[in-house]
Amino acid sequence: MIPNAALINALRDLDFRFKRQADRVVIYKKAGTTARVNVRRVTLHDEDYCRILLGQAGMPPDEIERFITNYHFNQH
């Protein structure tokens, strides 16, 4: 499980900024584009959700796996 703060920090590294808060999601927008991602308002995200969300944000698959692996490595 990946904490919400870690996922948000990864999105910020990809130049996504807070746009607005909806009922069950927080919307982040990439500066200068129309790209948006919806992050669920929960404290922990499963790895599959993180892979999908970071892929939608434009992060390459190898970096996504590195992010998830590094997070697990640093937590144990």
N, C-alpha and C positions, 0 to 999 in steps of 0.2 A: 504494500500500500504506500502510495506517495502522498505526502501532505499537500494541502492546498497551497501553502506558501511556496513550496518548492516548485510546483507547477506554474504559479504566477511569475516567479522569478525567471523561469525558463522562457515564458512568453515575453517578459520585459527584455530579455537578452535578444529576442527576435524583433524588437522595436514595436511591440504591441503595447497599447496604453488603455487604461480604463475608459470605457465609453459611457456605460450606464448599467444600472442594476435592475433586473427584472424580477419576476416572482420567484423562480427557482434557479435562475442562472445569472451570472455576471458577464456582461458583454465587453470584450476587448477588441480594439480596432488597431490595425497597423497604420502608422503615420504615412500619409501621402498616397494611400490606396483605399480601396473599398473592402479589403479583406477584413473579415470579422470572425471571431471564434466565441463560442458560448461555453463558459466554464460553470459547471454545476456548483451550487452553493452547499458543499459538504466539506467536512474536515479532511477526509481521506479519499483518494481516488485509486481505483485499481489500475494495474499496469496496462491492460488493454485499452482502457479509456485514455490514459496518457499517451499511448502510441497513436491512437486515432486523432486526438486533439492536436498534438505536436505535429503530426503529419499534415493536418489541415492548415496549420500555421506556417508550413513551409520548411520545417526542420528535416534534413536528410535522415533516412532510416538508420544509418550507422551512428549518427549523433544521438538519435532517440534512444537507441540501445545503450549507448555510452552513458547518457543521462540516467537511465533507470539502473544500470549496473553500478555506476558511481554512487548513486543515492543509497542503494542497498549495502554497498561496501562501506560507506561512511557511517551507516547506522549500526553496524554490528562490530 
